[in-house]
C-alpha cells in the first residue's frame, strides 16, 4: 500500500477507535477515558501500519515496539490513576457549560480533536512504515532509540515518583520537589517530548519523511503551551502552597540543576 493509502487507512482506524471510546463514555458520563485511549491509540496506528505498509521490516517492527511500550504504559498508568475517581476537572467544566448537549458535543470537539491530533502526531510512524530504504537500521535509528530511551525514563520514573509521593498522606497539599522533579517541573511531559522526537529521528532515517516534523512539533506545542505544562500551572499554584517558590528554583521543562534561592 502506498503512503496515501496508509494515511487514509490509519485515519479511518483512528476514527473508528475514537467513535467506540465515545460510545463507551456516553452512558458513563465520563469523557476522561479518552485520555486512557490516547497512548494505546498510537500503538494501534503503529501495528496497523506494520500490517498495511510495505516498508523495511526492521524499522516497522522497531516503531511498533517502541510506540506500543510507550502507549501501553501511559494508558495503564492513566487507567490506574483516573478510573473510579470521576471525570477530570477539565472535562467536568466543559460538561457544566453544556449540561444537555455535552454528550453529542464531545464527539467532534473532544474525541474528534483527539483523533485529528493522533493522526498528525503519528505521521512519522506512518510515513517511515512505508519506506523500503534503508533496509537495515542506521545511525539515525540508533539516535532515535537513544532519545526514546531518555524520554521513556523521564516519563515512567517521573510518574512513579509522583505516585509514590501522593500515596503518602504526610505529603497532602505539598509540592513534589525531589527525584526528577527537582530538575524539571514536568519530567513526564519532557519525557513525552523526547519520545516523539526520537520517533521522528527514526522516520528521518528513511530520507523521505522529513516533512513529518509536523508530528513532533505538534506534540511539543501541546506539551509545553497547550494541554500540558501551561494548562496545569494555571491553577496548581492555588492548590499547592509553596509552588511559587518551587517555580523560582526549578526549570519549567528542560531538566537543569535547581537555582539557588535568592537572598
Buried (B, 14 or more C-beta within 10 A) or exposed (E): BEBEEBBEBBBEBBBEBBBEBBEBBBEEEBBBBBBBBBBBBBBBBBBBBBEBBEBBEEBBBBBBBBBBBBBBBBBEBBBEBBEEEEBBEBBBEBBEEEEEEBBEBBBEEBBBEBBBBBBBBBBBBBBBBBBEEBEEBBEBBEBBBEBBBBBBBBBBBBBBBBEEBEEEEEEEEBBBBEBBBBBBBBBBBBBBBBBBBBBBBBBBBBEBBEEBBEBBBBBBEBBBEBEBBBEEBEEBBEEBEEBEEBBEBBBBBEBEEBEEEEE
